Amino acid sequence: MQFTLRVLIAESSATVRKRIRALLEERGDVDGRWPIGKSQIPNPKSQIIEAADGAEAWVLFKVCKPQTVVLDLAMPDLNSVELLRQMKQRAPNCAVIVLSSSRESEIREECLRLGADAFLHKASEFMRLPAAVNLGFRTYGRVPGFAVPTNNAL
């Protein structure tokens, strides 16, 4: 059985989007493999979709139906917190990983309350992103929410 893996990267900075894509392609399972337990099933249909602003992210989310979204908390054109709320209402099993430069615990708590599956600080937790995305694929459609491992090991 073949699955189409889709990750939507919603990030305002082209440089950061490029870095996230490279990181996921290098260390993630979005290179065409679907993790099933300890084995991996080859899948040539994986996709990384990119959006530069909130409005574009919302359109691509509705059209492409990703299993996982990497969401920049500071997106132009549409409030990222509202975008998170809309995404989780439309597709509750979609894993949404919020990336933020903010260390404010209130923002983190609000995002997690609204259904974010992980909240990572860009400066200190960026390298945990592949583990979070991979875990999102593993739990997609089975378990709402998941815990990202505390170490950087994949």
C-alpha positions in Angstrom: 0.0 0.0 0.0 1.4 3.4 -1.0 0.9 6.6 0.9 1.6 10.1 -0.3 3.6 11.9 2.4 3.0 15.6 2.5 4.6 18.1 4.7 3.6 21.7 4.5 6.3 24.2 5.5 4.6 27.5 6.3 7.5 29.9 7.0 7.9 33.5 6.0 11.6 33.4 5.5 12.8 31.8 2.2 16.1 31.0 3.8 14.5 29.2 6.8 12.1 27.3 4.4 15.1 26.2 2.4 16.9 25.1 5.6 13.9 23.2 6.9 13.5 21.4 3.5 17.1 20.4 3.5 17.0 19.2 7.1 13.9 17.1 6.4 15.3 15.7 3.2 18.6 14.8 4.9 17.4 13.6 8.3 13.6 13.0 7.9 11.4 10.3 6.4 10.1 12.7 3.7 12.6 11.4 1.2 10.1 8.7 0.0 9.9 6.3 2.9 6.9 5.8 5.2 7.9 4.6 8.7 5.8 1.6 9.9 7.2 0.3 13.2 10.8 -0.5 12.7 10.5 -1.1 8.9 10.1 1.5 6.1 8.0 1.1 3.0 9.4 2.8 -0.1 7.2 5.6 -1.4 8.2 7.8 -4.4 5.3 10.1 -3.9 6.5 12.2 -0.9 6.1 15.9 -1.1 7.3 19.0 0.7 5.0 21.9 0.0 6.1 25.5 0.9 4.1 28.6 1.8 5.5 32.0 2.4 2.6 33.6 4.2 -0.5 32.6 6.2 -3.0 33.1 3.3 -1.0 30.8 1.0 -0.5 28.3 3.8 -4.3 28.1 4.4 -5.0 27.5 0.7 -2.3 24.9 0.3 -3.4 23.2 3.5 -7.0 22.8 2.1 -5.8 21.7 -1.3 -2.9 19.5 -0.5 -4.1 17.9 2.7 -0.7 17.4 4.4 -0.2 14.9 7.2 2.2 17.3 9.0 2.5 21.1 9.0 5.6 23.0 10.1 4.1 26.4 11.1 6.1 29.6 11.7 4.4 31.5 14.5 5.1 34.9 12.9 3.5 34.5 9.5 2.3 37.6 7.5 -1.2 37.9 6.0 -3.0 35.6 8.5 -2.4 35.3 12.3 -0.6 32.0 12.9 -2.5 31.2 16.1 -5.8 31.6 14.1 -4.3 29.5 11.3 -3.4 26.8 13.8 -6.9 26.8 15.1 -8.4 26.6 11.6 -6.0 23.7 10.6 -6.9 21.6 13.7 -10.6 22.2 13.3 -10.5 21.2 9.6 -8.1 18.2 10.1 -7.6 17.2 13.7 -5.3 14.3 12.9 -2.9 16.5 11.0 0.3 17.0 13.1 1.1 20.7 13.5 4.5 21.6 14.7 4.9 25.3 15.6 8.3 27.0 15.2 8.8 30.2 17.1 11.5 32.6 18.0 9.6 33.5 21.1 10.3 32.0 24.5 7.1 33.3 26.0 5.4 30.4 27.9 2.0 31.9 27.4 2.3 31.6 23.6 3.6 28.1 23.8 0.7 27.1 26.2 -1.9 28.7 23.9 -0.6 26.9 20.8 -0.6 23.5 22.7 -4.1 24.2 24.0 -5.3 24.9 20.5 -3.9 21.5 19.3 -0.3 22.1 18.3 1.4 18.7 18.5 4.8 20.3 19.2 6.2 23.7 19.9 9.9 24.2 19.0 12.0 27.2 19.6 13.9 28.0 16.4 17.2 28.8 18.0 17.5 26.0 20.5 15.2 23.2 19.2 15.5 23.5 15.4 17.4 20.2 15.1 14.5 18.3 16.8 12.3 19.2 13.8 13.0 15.9 11.8 12.1 13.8 14.8 8.9 15.8 15.3 7.9 15.5 11.6 8.7 11.7 11.5 6.7 11.2 14.7 3.8 13.1 13.1 3.8 10.7 10.2 3.9 7.7 12.5 0.9 8.9 14.5 -1.1 10.5 11.6 -4.7 9.2 11.7 -4.1 7.1 14.8 -3.3 9.2 17.8 -4.2 12.9 18.2 -1.1 14.6 19.5 2.2 13.2 20.3 5.3 13.9 22.4 8.6 14.9 20.7 11.6 13.0 22.1 13.7 15.2 24.4 17.0 14.4 22.7 18.0 15.1 19.1 18.5 11.4 18.2 16.5 10.2 15.2 
